């Protein structure tokens, strides 16, 4: 029985940092800020969807490299163009983490040798993200590492990463919905509201027993009062705050080299122009749905003043 098959077994007890939150809430910005610290190495969207096993992924990697003339940066796109959407996205996100094709091949081979035949359970998917993030961490020789955690299952993650610290970023659900719509995400407004409530409630439940390991910040505070907000984050992290992270837009963060969809905005300093975008972008029906579904939590996080 390997470590993935044992219940309640940790994958690592290393010092890890996880930027948490729902998509389109500022998680990539938060990850970039933290990844800019000299002693923190972060991956971005590394938790994959369900995937075939390592042997199939190794074959896909070779196929993608052949299609892209050996260019790992273009490997994922080549696979997506050939019809392998999920696998192609996995390759692209691995590249964005700052590892090489050879390193990914070795990671997959190690998984294969440990008897991993599929990547389907939540723990298996976390293991893949962990292996890629750890490789980046070893390359950069940092004290802490981790990856974006766009999932409400924080308690599950803490079981397998007991050395983890979790930073949740919450954003006005009206702006979250507006951003989802603009990006073409295939979710209804009601579905987004259900997810928004689920994410924040799950994190609040986790935080009740782990206040020394977790913190909740607002996206609006991060971009409008970055020094105050980031100082709060580093009060729970066992690392010294570095002033260099306030220049995240020109830092070592690997997101700047990986062709991330938000790359252009991440080259800019903190800006507040996305706050309240919902006022110009949402219908009255959408606004009414959001405020009825999320009103209680909105009030708690001081979004009621905008209603």
N, C-alpha and C positions, 0 to 999 in steps of 0.2 A: 504494500500500500504506500503510495507516494504522498507528499505533503498536501497535495490538492484534494486527496480523498479523505484525509483525516478531518473530522469535525473540530471546529474551534482551535485550529492550529494556525499559528502566525506564519506569514510568508517572510516577514522581516521585522526585526525590532529596531531598525535603524531610525535615526532622526529624519522624519519626513514632513513635508509641508504640502497641504492640499488646498488650493483655491477652489471653493465650492459654490454652487449656485445653478440656477436654471439658465438655459441658453438665452442669449441676447440680454443678459443682465450685467455685463461687464466682467465676466469671468476671464476673458482673454486679456483684457487690460490689467486686471489684478495679477494674473499669472505673469505677464510681462514685467510688471513692477517688481514682483518678488524674484523673478528669474534674473533681474538686473543686479541683484546682490552678489557680491563676489563669492559668498559661501553657500549660495542656494542654486541648485540646478533643477530646472523644471521642464517637464514635457508639457504638451498642450493637450489636444484631443486624442489621448492615447488609449482610452478604454474602447476597444473595438466592439462592433456588433457581433453577433454569432458568426463564426468563421469556420471553414474546414480546418483539419488538423495541420500541424507543422509541415508534414511531408508535402501536402498539396500546396501550401503557401511557398515552400521552397521552389517547387516547380513553377508556380506563378511568378515568383521573383525572377527566375531565370528567363521566363517567357517575356516578362516586362522589360528586362534589360536588353533582350534581343530586339524587341520592338522599338526600343528607344536608343539603339546603338550604344548600349552600355552606360547611359546617363541615368543615374538613380533619381535625379531630380524630376525627370520626365517619365520615369517608369510607371508611377501610379496613373498618370493621365493616359498613357498608352494602354494600360490594362482596362481602364474605364471605357476608353474608346472602342475596345474590342469586346465589350459587353460584361466585363468583370467589375461591376460597380463597387461592391463592398470590399473586395480584395484590393482593387485599385486605390480606394480611399485609404485603406489601411497602410499601403505602401507610401502614399503621399504623406500621411501623418507621421509615419516612422521617419521619413526624410526630414520633415520639419523639426523633429526632435533633435536633429543634429548628429545622427548616427549614419554610418556608411552602409552600403549594400552588403559588404562583407561582414560587418558587425551584425546586421539583421540576420544574415544567413546563419551565422554562428549561434545567435540567440535561438533561432528556430530549430537548429540541429540539437542544441542542448535540451530544448523542450521535448523534442522527439525522443532523445535518449532517456529522458525521465518518464517516458510512457504516456505523454500527453497526445491523445488521438483526435480530440476535437477541441474546439474553443467555443463552448456554448454556455456553461454555467457562469454565474456572476464571478465566482472565485477564479475560474479559468481566465476570464476576460481581464480581471484585475491583475492576474499573474503576468499576462502578456504586457500590460501597461507598465507594471513594476520592472520587468526585465529590461524593457527599452529605456525607461527612466534611469535605472541603475547604471546602464551602460554609459549614458550621457554623463551621469554623476562621476563615474570613474574616469571618463575622459577629461572632465573639467576639474577633478580633484577638489570637490566641494565638501563641506561638512553635512549639508542637508540636501535632500532631493525629493521629488514628488511629481505630480501631474495634476491637471485640471480634473476636478471630480464633478462632472455634470450628471449627478444621480442623487436621488433622495436617500439612498441606502448608506448613510454615513455610519450608522452603528455597525453595519456589516463590514465596512471598510476598516473601522477601528479594531475589530476582532483580528483581522489579518495584518494590520499595520499598527500595533499597539504603541509604537514610537511616534505616531503621527500627530500633527497639529492641523486643525481644520479652520479655515477662514471663509466664512460664508458672506457672499455679497448679494444683497437684496435690492431690487429696483422697482420703482412704481410699475404695477402690473399693466397700467394703460400704455406706458412706453414700451413695455415688453411685448404686448400684443401688437402695437404699431410696428415694432422692429421685426417681429415674426412675419407680419403681412408683407412688409416691404421686401424681405428676403425670400418670399415665396414659400415659406414653410407650410406644409400641408396639415394644418391643424385649425379647427374652428376656434372662435373666440372662447367658447365655453370650455373646450378641451384645454386651452392654454391656462385659463383661470383655475381649473381643477389641478393642473400640474403645479402652478404657482403656489397654491395653497398647500399642496402635498409636500413640495420641497421645503417650504419654510417651516411647516409644522413638524416634519421629520427632523429637521436640524434643531429646532427648539427643544424637541424631546431628547435628542442626543445631548444637547448642551446642558440640560438640567443636571446631569451627573458628571459632566466633563467641562466645567467652566474654566479650568486651568489649561485645557487643551483646545479650546474653541472660542471663536468670537464672531459676532455678526456685525457687518458694516453695511452702510447704504452706498449704492453707486453714486447717488447725488452728493454725498459727503466726500467721497473719494475724489471726485473731479472738481468740487468747489472748495474743499478744505483739505487738500492732500496731506499737508504736513501733520495736521492734527489727527487725521484718520489713520495714516500709516504709523504714526507713533503709537496709537492704540494697539495696532496689530503686533508691533514688536514688544509690547509689554507682556504678551503671552509667549512669544517665541524665545527660545534660549540662544538667541543670536543678537549681536550688537547691530543697531540701526546704522546703515551707511548712507551718507548724503548722496552718494552717486546714484542711488535708485530713483531719486527724483528726476534724473535725466534718463529715464527708461527709454525714451524715444531715440536715443543714440547709444544704447548700451550693448553689452555682450549678449543680451537675450537672443536665443536662437530663432525666435519668431521673425526677426528682421531678415533672416536669410532663407526662409523656407517657403516663400510665396503664399503666406497665409491670406485668406480673404479679407482680413482686417488690417493688412500690412500698412496701407497708406495712413490710416488713422493712428496706427501705433507709432508712426514716425513723428507725430505731433505731440506737443505738451498737453497736459490735461485741458480739456475744453468742456464747456457746459451747454453747448448749443443743442445737444440731444435731450436735455431735460425738458419735459413738457411737450415733446413732439406730438404726442397724442392729440393735443388741441387742434392741430391742423390736419391730422391724418386719419382720425377715427370718426366713424359715423356715430350719431347719437344713440343708435341701438347698441353698438359695440360698447360705448361708454357705460350705458345703463347696465348691460350684462356684467361688465367687469366690476362695477361698483356694488352691484347686488351680490355677486359671488365672492368678492375679495374684501368687502367693506370693513369687516372686523379687523383683519390683519393690516389693511391699509391705514386704519386709524391708529393702530398700535405703532406702526412705523412712520407715523406723522405724514402720511400722504392725504389725510382727510382735508387739510387746508387747501388743497388744490381742487377739491370736488365742488 
